[in-house]
């Protein structure tokens, strides 16, 4: 009598009729790539002499966190090295980095609100987004170049028309995009198209416009770019450290891990380290001088008359300490040491709300990060959310309380070109030339030659 096993085996291999698949078996549907004569049995045991490929063990939660921490740490040092390397290499490299941050952040913010299915059916949705970005950057960068390099731009025959009519050209470019948007409105998609239009303009203001003021800070001097950036990073680090050490009270519901203790502790540490950074950077003209040579770097340096805020002032104490204390009655402190306290306070108490705003935005669209541009950190916007508003504040504060306004060569040329006729401009040239001859700066022969040439006009 055959065993039950033998009968079952012969039934599997014998007969010319095709075997009807069992209704409960999904092997043929779930694994189409497997062979019909699998060496494994239905109970999962391997036949004698055959090897079974085991699935790789799943990573534990601890291993995932460890891998994320390692990746995050590596890329943190990569970003720090790239930041300092670019800063020492020259102002132009920092400007290139800020420009890349503008574009990538704009792309990430616009992407989280788009609906791919609708975007595909509306051909010009993404095109218009990038068009408006280009127009805004043309306007902002043009304004900065004309302001800081007018002594070069305004004397160039080709660039002069673009410089004198820059704002009108920018406005007409925007109007062209506006008219094109209205012309591409389609029935059934009005709400989506107007939502995208409004969302694009919000991203342009909150990201592109604010980030551009960081470029203006670079032109005013590297210290006005480095200090705001470093203060925000310092505050972020110590808010985490203080929150872990003695954080108890929740600060805001948008960020459950933020604590009041961490918030206040980070403020104190930021002011202390801000004073240290300021005292260090003030010693080098490469950091405190405005840009007059885009080819300058940490080795070539820059030359200028320092802003008065960097020059120490002597302050007499209101009280005279006892002799046995050996305390000084006068203290020499540069005004910048007082200004940095305002910068540190803003970076600690106001700039974090840029991060809270970004957190609320991500919760609205139910996304964890704005993107995955930086491994272990998320998107560019996740790292720059507080930097944008801090850079904007730094520019406004500098222009209001620190900048020294004086006549420059560029401003004189601008006034002469825009406010004087050609005859009046020639009179100015004659007068300046005569003055230089009288001062012994140039020879009288130059004056005679110039007067002869101008007389032919």
Secondary structure, 3 states (H helix, E strand, C coil): CCCHHHHHHHHHHCCCCCCCCCCCCCHHHHCCCCCCCCCECCCCCECCCCCCCCCCCCCCHHHHHHHHHHHHHHHHHHHHHHHHHHHHHCHHHHHHHHHHHHHHHHHHHHHCCCCHHHHHHCCCHHHHHHHHHHHHHHHHHHHHHHHHCHHHHCCCHHHHHHHHCHHHHHHHHHHHHHHHHHHCCCCCCHHHHHHHHHHHHHHHHHHHHHHHHHHHHHHHCHHHHHHHHHHHHHHHHHHHHHHHHHCCCEEECCEEEEEHHHHHHHHHHHHHHHHHHHHHHCCCHHHHCCCCCCCCCCCCCCCCCCCHHHCEEEEECCCCCCHHHCCCCEEEEECHHHHHHHHHHHHHHCCHHHHHHHHHHHHHCCCCCCCCCECCCECHHHHHHHHHHHHHHHHHHHHHHHCCCCCCHHHHHHHHHHHCCHHHHHHHHHHHHHHHHHCCCCCHHHHHHHHHHHHCC
